[in-house]
């Protein structure tokens, strides 16, 4: 079974406000050239969560850290 990593866990790990993180992720999903796995795996209305050790998780962390 695959462990899912939630946005809440990423925010706690990176010490980022969840509201800011969601805003950054929404912008990242609109940029499929820079974040292809993140854009491909996002479905509107679903929770912000990714399988552990996936490319989409790596891209999500990168997007959340950018200012």
Secondary structure by P-SEA (a helix, b strand, c coil): cbbbbcaaaaaaaacccaaaaaaaaaaaaacccccaaaaaacccccccccccccaaaaaaaaaaacc
